[in-house]
Amino acid sequence: MTELCLYGIKACDTMKKARSWLDAQGLSYRFHDYKAAGIDRASLEQWCDEHGWDKVLNRAGTTFRKLADEQKADLDQARAIELMLAQPSMIKRPLLDLGERTLLGFKPELYAAALA
């Protein structure tokens, strides 16, 4: 199996749950912190192609809600990617890279099934 990589930010409660779950299963993974390391366009494009930009862009978060209305209007994949590159905390988290595919968000049963 390819090395797992968990993308997100340290302070997020859902991230903490995902990390605790992975640790409890004894799974090794690399943690990529958006706040510290940023994110590259190619990864975002791949995730948007896989899940849909509307799922990858976290509209429920404070960072997105604080945007001016004109920044939130008429969004498409290209504009959503620009927003997420500028402010990675707008990327839904966690995102677990399994190598051949990714899991978006954290649900213990989905992680268990994917990693069985």
Biopython code that builds the backbone (N, CA, C, O; Angstrom):
import numpy as np
from Bio.PDB.StructureBuilder import StructureBuilder

atoms = [
    (1, "MET", "N", (0.851, -1.194, 0.000)),
    (1, "MET", "CA", (0.000, 0.000, 0.000)),
    (1, "MET", "C", (0.889, 1.248, 0.000)),
    (1, "MET", "O", (1.917, 1.289, 0.676)),
    (2, "THR", "N", (0.483, 2.253, -0.760)),
    (2, "THR", "CA", (1.168, 3.538, -0.788)),
    (2, "THR", "C", (1.082, 4.172, 0.602)),
    (2, "THR", "O", (0.152, 3.896, 1.361)),
    (3, "GLU", "N", (2.050, 5.015, 0.926)),
    (3, "GLU", "CA", (1.973, 5.715, 2.210)),
    (3, "GLU", "C", (0.731, 6.589, 2.222)),
    (3, "GLU", "O", (0.474, 7.340, 1.281)),
    (4, "LEU", "N", (-0.028, 6.484, 3.292)),
    (4, "LEU", "CA", (-1.216, 7.318, 3.451)),
    (4, "LEU", "C", (-0.771, 8.740, 3.762)),
    (4, "LEU", "O", (0.229, 8.959, 4.445)),
    (5, "CYS", "N", (-1.528, 9.699, 3.249)),
    (5, "CYS", "CA", (-1.270, 11.095, 3.592)),
    (5, "CYS", "C", (-2.587, 11.732, 3.986)),
    (5, "CYS", "O", (-3.564, 11.679, 3.239)),
    (6, "LEU", "N", (-2.606, 12.329, 5.153)),
    (6, "LEU", "CA", (-3.792, 12.999, 5.666)),
    (6, "LEU", "C", (-3.575, 14.504, 5.535)),
    (6, "LEU", "O", (-2.629, 15.064, 6.090)),
    (7, "TYR", "N", (-4.472, 15.143, 4.790)),
    (7, "TYR", "CA", (-4.384, 16.586, 4.551)),
    (7, "TYR", "C", (-5.395, 17.313, 5.422)),
    (7, "TYR", "O", (-6.531, 16.866, 5.582)),
    (8, "GLY", "N", (-4.968, 18.443, 5.986)),
    (8, "GLY", "CA", (-5.883, 19.253, 6.781)),
    (8, "GLY", "C", (-5.138, 20.288, 7.584)),
    (8, "GLY", "O", (-4.027, 20.688, 7.236)),
    (9, "ILE", "N", (-5.768, 20.722, 8.679)),
    (9, "ILE", "CA", (-5.126, 21.665, 9.588)),
    (9, "ILE", "C", (-5.189, 21.097, 11.006)),
    (9, "ILE", "O", (-6.143, 20.410, 11.372)),
    (10, "LYS", "N", (-4.168, 21.393, 11.785)),
    (10, "LYS", "CA", (-4.029, 20.790, 13.121)),
    (10, "LYS", "C", (-5.196, 21.068, 14.050)),
    (10, "LYS", "O", (-5.643, 20.167, 14.760)),
    (11, "ALA", "N", (-5.696, 22.292, 14.061)),
    (11, "ALA", "CA", (-6.665, 22.700, 15.078)),
    (11, "ALA", "C", (-8.084, 22.189, 14.850)),
    (11, "ALA", "O", (-8.926, 22.318, 15.739)),
    (12, "CYS", "N", (-8.368, 21.621, 13.702)),
    (12, "CYS", "CA", (-9.719, 21.187, 13.361)),
    (12, "CYS", "C", (-10.140, 19.954, 14.174)),
    (12, "CYS", "O", (-9.388, 18.983, 14.252)),
    (13, "ASP", "N", (-11.325, 19.985, 14.773)),
    (13, "ASP", "CA", (-11.811, 18.860, 15.585)),
    (13, "ASP", "C", (-11.975, 17.586, 14.762)),
    (13, "ASP", "O", (-11.638, 16.501, 15.236)),
    (14, "THR", "N", (-12.486, 17.703, 13.538)),
    (14, "THR", "CA", (-12.672, 16.524, 12.692)),
    (14, "THR", "C", (-11.318, 15.922, 12.333)),
    (14, "THR", "O", (-11.179, 14.703, 12.236)),
    (15, "MET", "N", (-10.327, 16.778, 12.137)),
    (15, "MET", "CA", (-8.962, 16.292, 11.864)),
    (15, "MET", "C", (-8.458, 15.479, 13.051)),
    (15, "MET", "O", (-7.861, 14.417, 12.875)),
    (16, "LYS", "N", (-8.699, 15.983, 14.258)),
    (16, "LYS", "CA", (-8.238, 15.288, 15.460)),
    (16, "LYS", "C", (-8.884, 13.909, 15.548)),
    (16, "LYS", "O", (-8.231, 12.938, 15.928)),
    (17, "LYS", "N", (-10.175, 13.823, 15.196)),
    (17, "LYS", "CA", (-10.874, 12.526, 15.222)),
    (17, "LYS", "C", (-10.256, 11.570, 14.203)),
    (17, "LYS", "O", (-10.028, 10.399, 14.504)),
    (18, "ALA", "N", (-9.989, 12.067, 13.009)),
    (18, "ALA", "CA", (-9.406, 11.222, 11.956)),
    (18, "ALA", "C", (-8.015, 10.735, 12.372)),
    (18, "ALA", "O", (-7.685, 9.562, 12.201)),
    (19, "ARG", "N", (-7.220, 11.630, 12.909)),
    (19, "ARG", "CA", (-5.867, 11.252, 13.336)),
    (19, "ARG", "C", (-5.910, 10.234, 14.473)),
    (19, "ARG", "O", (-5.131, 9.281, 14.489)),
    (20, "SER", "N", (-6.823, 10.437, 15.422)),
    (20, "SER", "CA", (-6.965, 9.489, 16.534)),
    (20, "SER", "C", (-7.397, 8.120, 16.016)),
    (20, "SER", "O", (-6.903, 7.093, 16.481)),
    (21, "TRP", "N", (-8.322, 8.105, 15.049)),
    (21, "TRP", "CA", (-8.793, 6.841, 14.476)),
    (21, "TRP", "C", (-7.644, 6.108, 13.792)),
    (21, "TRP", "O", (-7.443, 4.914, 14.017)),
    (22, "LEU", "N", (-6.887, 6.825, 12.952)),
    (22, "LEU", "CA", (-5.750, 6.208, 12.250)),
    (22, "LEU", "C", (-4.725, 5.672, 13.249)),
    (22, "LEU", "O", (-4.197, 4.573, 13.084)),
    (23, "ASP", "N", (-4.450, 6.467, 14.291)),
    (23, "ASP", "CA", (-3.492, 6.049, 15.321)),
    (23, "ASP", "C", (-3.986, 4.794, 16.045)),
    (23, "ASP", "O", (-3.212, 3.873, 16.308)),
    (24, "ALA", "N", (-5.286, 4.770, 16.366)),
    (24, "ALA", "CA", (-5.857, 3.620, 17.082)),
    (24, "ALA", "C", (-5.786, 2.335, 16.245)),
    (24, "ALA", "O", (-5.703, 1.235, 16.792)),
    (25, "GLN", "N", (-5.821, 2.487, 14.916)),
    (25, "GLN", "CA", (-5.722, 1.319, 14.031)),
    (25, "GLN", "C", (-4.267, 0.909, 13.798)),
    (25, "GLN", "O", (-3.996, -0.099, 13.147)),
    (26, "GLY", "N", (-3.335, 1.700, 14.335)),
    (26, "GLY", "CA", (-1.918, 1.403, 14.147)),
    (26, "GLY", "C", (-1.444, 1.683, 12.726)),
    (26, "GLY", "O", (-0.461, 1.099, 12.270)),
    (27, "LEU", "N", (-2.142, 2.575, 12.029)),
    (27, "LEU", "CA", (-1.778, 2.896, 10.640)),
    (27, "LEU", "C", (-0.803, 4.064, 10.614)),
    (27, "LEU", "O", (-1.006, 5.068, 11.297)),
    (28, "SER", "N", (0.251, 3.926, 9.825)),
    (28, "SER", "CA", (1.182, 5.044, 9.710)),
    (28, "SER", "C", (0.742, 5.917, 8.546)),
    (28, "SER", "O", (0.271, 5.420, 7.523)),
    (29, "TYR", "N", (0.900, 7.196, 8.713)),
    (29, "TYR", "CA", (0.498, 8.168, 7.698)),
    (29, "TYR", "C", (1.337, 9.426, 7.863)),
    (29, "TYR", "O", (1.909, 9.696, 8.920)),
    (30, "ARG", "N", (1.385, 10.168, 6.793)),
    (30, "ARG", "CA", (2.057, 11.468, 6.806)),
    (30, "ARG", "C", (0.964, 12.507, 6.959)),
    (30, "ARG", "O", (-0.099, 12.383, 6.349)),
    (31, "PHE", "N", (1.212, 13.538, 7.771)),
    (31, "PHE", "CA", (0.242, 14.620, 7.945)),
    (31, "PHE", "C", (0.710, 15.847, 7.176)),
    (31, "PHE", "O", (1.820, 16.333, 7.392)),
    (32, "HIS", "N", (-0.125, 16.341, 6.288)),
    (32, "HIS", "CA", (0.188, 17.543, 5.516)),
    (32, "HIS", "C", (-0.703, 18.668, 6.036)),
    (32, "HIS", "O", (-1.920, 18.652, 5.851)),
    (33, "ASP", "N", (-0.079, 19.636, 6.684)),
    (33, "ASP", "CA", (-0.805, 20.768, 7.265)),
    (33, "ASP", "C", (-0.879, 21.908, 6.253)),
    (33, "ASP", "O", (0.136, 22.503, 5.891)),
    (34, "TYR", "N", (-2.098, 22.203, 5.804)),
    (34, "TYR", "CA", (-2.294, 23.295, 4.827)),
    (34, "TYR", "C", (-1.757, 24.624, 5.336)),
    (34, "TYR", "O", (-1.181, 25.404, 4.578)),
    (35, "LYS", "N", (-1.952, 24.876, 6.634)),
    (35, "LYS", "CA", (-1.540, 26.165, 7.196)),
    (35, "LYS", "C", (-0.023, 26.332, 7.094)),
    (35, "LYS", "O", (0.469, 27.419, 6.790)),
    (36, "ALA", "N", (0.713, 25.252, 7.349)),
    (36, "ALA", "CA", (2.171, 25.315, 7.344)),
    (36, "ALA", "C", (2.753, 25.102, 5.950)),
    (36, "ALA", "O", (3.691, 25.797, 5.561)),
    (37, "ALA", "N", (2.206, 24.146, 5.193)),
    (37, "ALA", "CA", (2.828, 23.739, 3.931)),
    (37, "ALA", "C", (2.074, 24.199, 2.688)),
    (37, "ALA", "O", (2.575, 24.038, 1.575)),
    (38, "GLY", "N", (0.870, 24.774, 2.854)),
    (38, "GLY", "CA", (0.091, 25.179, 1.690)),
    (38, "GLY", "C", (-0.385, 23.966, 0.907)),
    (38, "GLY", "O", (-0.363, 22.840, 1.404)),
    (39, "ILE", "N", (-0.816, 24.215, -0.330)),
    (39, "ILE", "CA", (-1.270, 23.123, -1.190)),
    (39, "ILE", "C", (-0.973, 23.521, -2.633)),
    (39, "ILE", "O", (-0.949, 24.705, -2.968)),
    (40, "ASP", "N", (-0.750, 22.526, -3.475)),
    (40, "ASP", "CA", (-0.426, 22.826, -4.867)),
    (40, "ASP", "C", (-1.673, 22.704, -5.754)),
    (40, "ASP", "O", (-2.608, 21.968, -5.436)),
    (41, "ARG", "N", (-1.666, 23.427, -6.851)),
    (41, "ARG", "CA", (-2.784, 23.461, -7.785)),
    (41, "ARG", "C", (-3.111, 22.062, -8.327)),
    (41, "ARG", "O", (-4.284, 21.707, -8.450)),
    (42, "ALA", "N", (-2.087, 21.270, -8.651)),
    (42, "ALA", "CA", (-2.313, 19.942, -9.232)),
    (42, "ALA", "C", (-3.121, 19.050, -8.282)),
    (42, "ALA", "O", (-4.024, 18.338, -8.724)),
    (43, "SER", "N", (-2.808, 19.082, -6.997)),
    (43, "SER", "CA", (-3.566, 18.283, -6.023)),
    (43, "SER", "C", (-5.016, 18.746, -5.968)),
    (43, "SER", "O", (-5.936, 17.929, -5.997)),
    (44, "LEU", "N", (-5.217, 20.055, -5.889)),
    (44, "LEU", "CA", (-6.581, 20.583, -5.839)),
    (44, "LEU", "C", (-7.367, 20.203, -7.084)),
    (44, "LEU", "O", (-8.529, 19.809, -6.987)),
    (45, "GLU", "N", (-6.747, 20.317, -8.247)),
    (45, "GLU", "CA", (-7.435, 19.968, -9.492)),
    (45, "GLU", "C", (-7.812, 18.491, -9.495)),
    (45, "GLU", "O", (-8.915, 18.129, -9.905)),
    (46, "GLN", "N", (-6.897, 17.638, -9.038)),
    (46, "GLN", "CA", (-7.164, 16.201, -8.978)),
    (46, "GLN", "C", (-8.340, 15.911, -8.041)),
    (46, "GLN", "O", (-9.235, 15.139, -8.384)),
    (47, "TRP", "N", (-8.333, 16.531, -6.858)),
    (47, "TRP", "CA", (-9.412, 16.298, -5.887)),
    (47, "TRP", "C", (-10.752, 16.807, -6.415)),
    (47, "TRP", "O", (-11.785, 16.165, -6.224)),
    (48, "CYS", "N", (-10.729, 17.963, -7.080)),
    (48, "CYS", "CA", (-11.970, 18.518, -7.643)),
    (48, "CYS", "C", (-12.497, 17.615, -8.765)),
    (48, "CYS", "O", (-13.706, 17.426, -8.893)),
    (49, "ASP", "N", (-11.597, 17.065, -9.568)),
    (49, "ASP", "CA", (-12.009, 16.133, -10.620)),
    (49, "ASP", "C", (-12.609, 14.868, -10.003)),
    (49, "ASP", "O", (-13.583, 14.319, -10.519)),
    (50, "GLU", "N", (-12.026, 14.416, -8.907)),
    (50, "GLU", "CA", (-12.487, 13.180, -8.268)),
    (50, "GLU", "C", (-13.798, 13.353, -7.510)),
    (50, "GLU", "O", (-14.689, 12.509, -7.609)),
    (51, "HIS", "N", (-13.920, 14.442, -6.754)),
    (51, "HIS", "CA", (-15.069, 14.620, -5.846)),
    (51, "HIS", "C", (-16.044, 15.700, -6.294)),
    (51, "HIS", "O", (-17.189, 15.724, -5.842)),
    (52, "GLY", "N", (-15.605, 16.593, -7.175)),
    (52, "GLY", "CA", (-16.413, 17.768, -7.524)),
    (52, "GLY", "C", (-15.955, 18.949, -6.690)),
    (52, "GLY", "O", (-15.842, 18.835, -5.469)),
    (53, "TRP", "N", (-15.688, 20.087, -7.330)),
    (53, "TRP", "CA", (-15.170, 21.256, -6.598)),
    (53, "TRP", "C", (-16.121, 21.696, -5.493)),
    (53, "TRP", "O", (-15.690, 22.206, -4.459)),
    (54, "ASP", "N", (-17.434, 21.494, -5.719)),
    (54, "ASP", "CA", (-18.424, 21.918, -4.733)),
    (54, "ASP", "C", (-18.352, 21.099, -3.441)),
    (54, "ASP", "O", (-18.827, 21.544, -2.396)),
    (55, "LYS", "N", (-17.754, 19.892, -3.511)),
    (55, "LYS", "CA", (-17.557, 19.081, -2.300)),
    (55, "LYS", "C", (-16.218, 19.423, -1.639)),
    (55, "LYS", "O", (-16.098, 19.385, -0.415)),
    (56, "VAL", "N", (-15.225, 19.753, -2.444)),
    (56, "VAL", "CA", (-13.883, 20.049, -1.919)),
    (56, "VAL", "C", (-13.853, 21.426, -1.248)),
    (56, "VAL", "O", (-13.154, 21.618, -0.253)),
    (57, "LEU", "N", (-14.604, 22.372, -1.788)),
    (57, "LEU", "CA", (-14.671, 23.717, -1.196)),
    (57, "LEU", "C", (-15.569, 23.677, 0.029)),
    (57, "LEU", "O", (-16.746, 23.329, -0.067)),
    (58, "ASN", "N", (-15.011, 24.032, 1.179)),
    (58, "ASN", "CA", (-15.757, 24.010, 2.440)),
    (58, "ASN", "C", (-16.507, 25.336, 2.610)),
    (58, "ASN", "O", (-15.967, 26.309, 3.137)),
    (59, "ARG", "N", (-17.754, 25.351, 2.155)),
    (59, "ARG", "CA", (-18.558, 26.578, 2.264)),
    (59, "ARG", "C", (-19.097, 26.809, 3.666)),
    (59, "ARG", "O", (-19.546, 27.910, 3.983)),
    (60, "ALA", "N", (-19.058, 25.781, 4.511)),
    (60, "ALA", "CA", (-19.594, 25.903, 5.873)),
    (60, "ALA", "C", (-18.610, 26.588, 6.816)),
    (60, "ALA", "O", (-18.998, 27.068, 7.881)),
    (61, "GLY", "N", (-17.345, 26.631, 6.428)),
    (61, "GLY", "CA", (-16.319, 27.180, 7.320)),
    (61, "GLY", "C", (-16.345, 28.696, 7.410)),
    (61, "GLY", "O", (-16.864, 29.384, 6.531)),
    (62, "THR", "N", (-15.774, 29.194, 8.486)),
    (62, "THR", "CA", (-15.709, 30.636, 8.741)),
    (62, "THR", "C", (-14.976, 31.384, 7.633)),
    (62, "THR", "O", (-15.398, 32.469, 7.234)),
    (63, "THR", "N", (-13.887, 30.815, 7.134)),
    (63, "THR", "CA", (-13.081, 31.500, 6.117)),
    (63, "THR", "C", (-13.932, 31.809, 4.892)),
    (63, "THR", "O", (-13.876, 32.920, 4.366)),
    (64, "PHE", "N", (-14.720, 30.836, 4.430)),
    (64, "PHE", "CA", (-15.572, 31.053, 3.262)),
    (64, "PHE", "C", (-16.677, 32.045, 3.590)),
    (64, "PHE", "O", (-16.968, 32.934, 2.790)),
    (65, "ARG", "N", (-17.291, 31.902, 4.749)),
    (65, "ARG", "CA", (-18.418, 32.781, 5.107)),
    (65, "ARG", "C", (-17.980, 34.233, 5.236)),
    (65, "ARG", "O", (-18.793, 35.137, 5.044)),
    (66, "LYS", "N", (-16.703, 34.478, 5.559)),
    (66, "LYS", "CA", (-16.199, 35.846, 5.707)),
    (66, "LYS", "C", (-15.904, 36.524, 4.364)),
    (66, "LYS", "O", (-15.685, 37.735, 4.321)),
    (67, "LEU", "N", (-15.897, 35.758, 3.272)),
    (67, "LEU", "CA", (-15.615, 36.344, 1.959)),
    (67, "LEU", "C", (-16.682, 37.356, 1.574)),
    (67, "LEU", "O", (-17.828, 37.268, 2.014)),
    (68, "ALA", "N", (-16.291, 38.317, 0.748)),
    (68, "ALA", "CA", (-17.260, 39.269, 0.206)),
    (68, "ALA", "C", (-18.221, 38.511, -0.710)),
    (68, "ALA", "O", (-17.844, 37.516, -1.330)),
    (69, "ASP", "N", (-19.464, 38.988, -0.791)),
    (69, "ASP", "CA", (-20.478, 38.313, -1.609)),
    (69, "ASP", "C", (-20.038, 38.124, -3.054)),
    (69, "ASP", "O", (-20.332, 37.099, -3.668)),
    (70, "GLU", "N", (-19.326, 39.123, -3.600)),
    (70, "GLU", "CA", (-18.897, 38.991, -5.004)),
    (70, "GLU", "C", (-17.864, 37.871, -5.183)),
    (70, "GLU", "O", (-17.763, 37.291, -6.264)),
    (71, "GLN", "N", (-17.093, 37.563, -4.123)),
    (71, "GLN", "CA", (-16.134, 36.453, -4.204)),
    (71, "GLN", "C", (-16.855, 35.106, -4.176)),
    (71, "GLN", "O", (-16.359, 34.117, -4.715)),
    (72, "LYS", "N", (-18.034, 35.076, -3.540)),
    (72, "LYS", "CA", (-18.798, 33.830, -3.415)),
    (72, "LYS", "C", (-19.729, 33.608, -4.602)),
    (72, "LYS", "O", (-20.219, 32.498, -4.807)),
    (73, "ALA", "N", (-19.975, 34.652, -5.379)),
    (73, "ALA", "CA", (-20.934, 34.564, -6.484)),
    (73, "ALA", "C", (-20.306, 33.907, -7.713)),
    (73, "ALA", "O", (-19.096, 33.990, -7.925)),
    (74, "ASP", "N", (-21.136, 33.262, -8.510)),
    (74, "ASP", "CA", (-20.716, 32.676, -9.797)),
    (74, "ASP", "C", (-19.492, 31.781, -9.690)),
    (74, "ASP", "O", (-18.593, 31.850, -10.528)),
    (75, "LEU", "N", (-19.456, 30.950, -8.672)),
    (75, "LEU", "CA", (-18.306, 30.056, -8.519)),
    (75, "LEU", "C", (-18.347, 28.935, -9.545)),
    (75, "LEU", "O", (-19.407, 28.410, -9.886)),
    (76, "ASP", "N", (-17.159, 28.585, -10.024)),
    (76, "ASP", "CA", (-16.975, 27.402, -10.858)),
    (76, "ASP", "C", (-15.688, 26.755, -10.372)),
    (76, "ASP", "O", (-15.078, 27.241, -9.419)),
    (77, "GLN", "N", (-15.268, 25.679, -11.003)),
    (77, "GLN", "CA", (-14.081, 24.965, -10.505)),
    (77, "GLN", "C", (-12.845, 25.858, -10.511)),
    (77, "GLN", "O", (-12.094, 25.869, -9.535)),
    (78, "ALA", "N", (-12.623, 26.595, -11.573)),
    (78, "ALA", "CA", (-11.417, 27.436, -11.660)),
    (78, "ALA", "C", (-11.393, 28.483, -10.541)),
    (78, "ALA", "O", (-10.358, 28.686, -9.904)),
    (79, "ARG", "N", (-12.523, 29.144, -10.302)),
    (79, "ARG", "CA", (-12.578, 30.176, -9.250)),
    (79, "ARG", "C", (-12.470, 29.554, -7.860)),
    (79, "ARG", "O", (-11.831, 30.113, -6.969)),
    (80, "ALA", "N", (-13.098, 28.400, -7.685)),
    (80, "ALA", "CA", (-13.022, 27.720, -6.381)),
    (80, "ALA", "C", (-11.575, 27.324, -6.077)),
    (80, "ALA", "O", (-11.114, 27.468, -4.945)),
    (81, "ILE", "N", (-10.869, 26.832, -7.080)),
    (81, "ILE", "CA", (-9.461, 26.451, -6.887)),
    (81, "ILE", "C", (-8.627, 27.674, -6.519)),
    (81, "ILE", "O", (-7.767, 27.585, -5.643)),
    (82, "GLU", "N", (-8.861, 28.802, -7.163)),
    (82, "GLU", "CA", (-8.124, 30.028, -6.814)),
    (82, "GLU", "C", (-8.369, 30.414, -5.352)),
    (82, "GLU", "O", (-7.437, 30.791, -4.642)),
    (83, "LEU", "N", (-9.619, 30.321, -4.908)),
    (83, "LEU", "CA", (-9.942, 30.642, -3.512)),
    (83, "LEU", "C", (-9.211, 29.694, -2.556)),
    (83, "LEU", "O", (-8.649, 30.124, -1.548)),
    (84, "MET", "N", (-9.228, 28.389, -2.892)),
    (84, "MET", "CA", (-8.594, 27.400, -2.004)),
    (84, "MET", "C", (-7.071, 27.523, -2.007)),
    (84, "MET", "O", (-6.432, 27.276, -0.985)),
    (85, "LEU", "N", (-6.481, 27.904, -3.151)),
    (85, "LEU", "CA", (-5.031, 28.133, -3.189)),
    (85, "LEU", "C", (-4.665, 29.326, -2.315)),
    (85, "LEU", "O", (-3.662, 29.298, -1.602)),
    (86, "ALA", "N", (-5.483, 30.372, -2.373)),
    (86, "ALA", "CA", (-5.206, 31.581, -1.600)),
    (86, "ALA", "C", (-5.427, 31.338, -0.102)),
    (86, "ALA", "O", (-4.692, 31.867, 0.731)),
    (87, "GLN", "N", (-6.438, 30.538, 0.231)),
    (87, "GLN", "CA", (-6.763, 30.287, 1.636)),
    (87, "GLN", "C", (-7.096, 28.805, 1.812)),
    (87, "GLN", "O", (-8.262, 28.417, 1.753)),
    (88, "PRO", "N", (-6.069, 27.979, 2.029)),
    (88, "PRO", "CA", (-6.266, 26.530, 2.109)),
    (88, "PRO", "C", (-7.231, 26.074, 3.205)),
    (88, "PRO", "O", (-7.717, 24.944, 3.159)),
    (89, "SER", "N", (-7.516, 26.927, 4.183)),
    (89, "SER", "CA", (-8.469, 26.507, 5.211)),
    (89, "SER", "C", (-9.879, 26.371, 4.637)),
    (89, "SER", "O", (-10.781, 25.895, 5.326)),
    (90, "MET", "N", (-10.079, 26.785, 3.377)),
    (90, "MET", "CA", (-11.373, 26.599, 2.710)),
    (90, "MET", "C", (-11.511, 25.209, 2.092)),
    (90, "MET", "O", (-12.560, 24.889, 1.531)),
    (91, "ILE", "N", (-10.467, 24.377, 2.184)),
    (91, "ILE", "CA", (-10.534, 23.024, 1.633)),
    (91, "ILE", "C", (-11.191, 22.124, 2.674)),
    (91, "ILE", "O", (-10.794, 22.127, 3.839)),
    (92, "LYS", "N", (-12.191, 21.357, 2.259)),
    (92, "LYS", "CA", (-12.841, 20.420, 3.177)),
    (92, "LYS", "C", (-11.787, 19.487, 3.750)),
    (92, "LYS", "O", (-10.861, 19.065, 3.058)),
    (93, "ARG", "N", (-11.946, 19.182, 5.006)),
    (93, "ARG", "CA", (-10.978, 18.329, 5.673)),
    (93, "ARG", "C", (-11.688, 17.351, 6.591)),
    (93, "ARG", "O", (-12.829, 17.576, 6.994)),
    (94, "PRO", "N", (-11.013, 16.279, 6.914)),
    (94, "PRO", "CA", (-9.737, 15.868, 6.345)),
    (94, "PRO", "C", (-9.895, 15.290, 4.944)),
    (94, "PRO", "O", (-10.992, 14.930, 4.515)),
    (95, "LEU", "N", (-8.784, 15.214, 4.259)),
    (95, "LEU", "CA", (-8.718, 14.509, 2.986)),
    (95, "LEU", "C", (-7.626, 13.463, 3.152)),
    (95, "LEU", "O", (-6.469, 13.791, 3.419)),
    (96, "LEU", "N", (-8.008, 12.198, 2.992)),
    (96, "LEU", "CA", (-7.060, 11.101, 3.152)),
    (96, "LEU", "C", (-6.701, 10.561, 1.783)),
    (96, "LEU", "O", (-7.558, 10.065, 1.052)),
    (97, "ASP", "N", (-5.421, 10.664, 1.444)),
    (97, "ASP", "CA", (-4.928, 10.173, 0.163)),
    (97, "ASP", "C", (-4.502, 8.725, 0.317)),
    (97, "ASP", "O", (-3.569, 8.407, 1.054)),
    (98, "LEU", "N", (-5.213, 7.845, -0.400)),
    (98, "LEU", "CA", (-4.935, 6.402, -0.337)),
    (98, "LEU", "C", (-4.011, 5.955, -1.458)),
    (98, "LEU", "O", (-3.700, 4.770, -1.575)),
    (99, "GLY", "N", (-3.570, 6.899, -2.284)),
    (99, "GLY", "CA", (-2.734, 6.555, -3.432)),
    (99, "GLY", "C", (-3.561, 6.539, -4.699)),
    (99, "GLY", "O", (-3.430, 7.430, -5.539)),
    (100, "GLU", "N", (-4.421, 5.524, -4.848)),
    (100, "GLU", "CA", (-5.228, 5.407, -6.063)),
    (100, "GLU", "C", (-6.509, 6.239, -5.994)),
    (100, "GLU", "O", (-7.142, 6.484, -7.021)),
    (101, "ARG", "N", (-6.892, 6.673, -4.800)),
    (101, "ARG", "CA", (-8.071, 7.534, -4.632)),
    (101, "ARG", "C", (-7.981, 8.262, -3.304)),
    (101, "ARG", "O", (-7.077, 8.011, -2.507)),
    (102, "THR", "N", (-8.929, 9.169, -3.068)),
    (102, "THR", "CA", (-8.932, 9.918, -1.815)),
    (102, "THR", "C", (-10.296, 9.810, -1.143)),
    (102, "THR", "O", (-11.313, 9.569, -1.794)),
    (103, "LEU", "N", (-10.290, 9.995, 0.161)),
    (103, "LEU", "CA", (-11.525, 10.071, 0.939)),
    (103, "LEU", "C", (-11.646, 11.493, 1.457)),
    (103, "LEU", "O", (-10.688, 12.050, 1.994)),
    (104, "LEU", "N", (-12.817, 12.075, 1.294)),
    (104, "LEU", "CA", (-13.053, 13.460, 1.708)),
    (104, "LEU", "C", (-13.953, 13.461, 2.932)),
    (104, "LEU", "O", (-15.018, 12.844, 2.924)),
    (105, "GLY", "N", (-13.529, 14.152, 3.987)),
    (105, "GLY", "CA", (-14.281, 14.151, 5.234)),
    (105, "GLY", "C", (-13.876, 12.938, 6.064)),
    (105, "GLY", "O", (-13.039, 12.142, 5.639)),
    (106, "PHE", "N", (-14.473, 12.796, 7.253)),
    (106, "PHE", "CA", (-14.133, 11.652, 8.100)),
    (106, "PHE", "C", (-15.388, 10.938, 8.570)),
    (106, "PHE", "O", (-16.230, 11.508, 9.265)),
    (107, "LYS", "N", (-15.490, 9.688, 8.177)),
    (107, "LYS", "CA", (-16.509, 8.785, 8.694)),
    (107, "LYS", "C", (-15.768, 7.484, 9.004)),
    (107, "LYS", "O", (-15.229, 6.852, 8.096)),
    (108, "PRO", "N", (-15.736, 7.077, 10.278)),
    (108, "PRO", "CA", (-14.977, 5.878, 10.664)),
    (108, "PRO", "C", (-15.302, 4.660, 9.801)),
    (108, "PRO", "O", (-14.402, 3.899, 9.445)),
    (109, "GLU", "N", (-16.581, 4.470, 9.463)),
    (109, "GLU", "CA", (-16.948, 3.278, 8.685)),
    (109, "GLU", "C", (-16.393, 3.329, 7.270)),
    (109, "GLU", "O", (-16.057, 2.289, 6.704)),
    (110, "LEU", "N", (-16.289, 4.524, 6.686)),
    (110, "LEU", "CA", (-15.710, 4.645, 5.341)),
    (110, "LEU", "C", (-14.201, 4.403, 5.385)),
    (110, "LEU", "O", (-13.646, 3.740, 4.509)),
    (111, "TYR", "N", (-13.546, 4.945, 6.411)),
    (111, "TYR", "CA", (-12.112, 4.708, 6.562)),
    (111, "TYR", "C", (-11.851, 3.212, 6.744)),
    (111, "TYR", "O", (-10.947, 2.652, 6.125)),
    (112, "ALA", "N", (-12.661, 2.565, 7.611)),
    (112, "ALA", "CA", (-12.472, 1.144, 7.886)),
    (112, "ALA", "C", (-12.638, 0.326, 6.603)),
    (112, "ALA", "O", (-11.840, -0.571, 6.333)),
    (113, "ALA", "N", (-13.662, 0.628, 5.823)),
    (113, "ALA", "CA", (-13.904, -0.119, 4.589)),
    (113, "ALA", "C", (-12.780, 0.108, 3.583)),
    (113, "ALA", "O", (-12.338, -0.837, 2.929)),
    (114, "ALA", "N", (-12.316, 1.342, 3.452)),
    (114, "ALA", "CA", (-11.278, 1.674, 2.469)),
    (114, "ALA", "C", (-9.930, 1.073, 2.845)),
    (114, "ALA", "O", (-9.123, 0.745, 1.974)),
    (115, "LEU", "N", (-9.691, 0.930, 4.142)),
    (115, "LEU", "CA", (-8.379, 0.482, 4.599)),
    (115, "LEU", "C", (-8.356, -0.988, 5.017)),
    (115, "LEU", "O", (-7.345, -1.476, 5.521)),
    (116, "ALA", "N", (-9.458, -1.687, 4.811)),
    (116, "ALA", "CA", (-9.552, -3.107, 5.207)),
    (116, "ALA", "C", (-8.611, -3.947, 4.357)),
    (116, "ALA", "O", (-8.540, -5.163, 4.532)),
]
sb = StructureBuilder()
sb.init_structure("model")
sb.init_model(0)
sb.init_chain("A")
sb.init_seg("    ")
for serial, (resi, resn, name, xyz) in enumerate(atoms, 1):
    if name == "N":
        sb.init_residue(resn, " ", resi, " ")
    sb.init_atom(name, np.array(xyz, "f"), 0.0, 1.0, " ", f" {name:<3s}", serial, name[0])
structure = sb.get_structure()
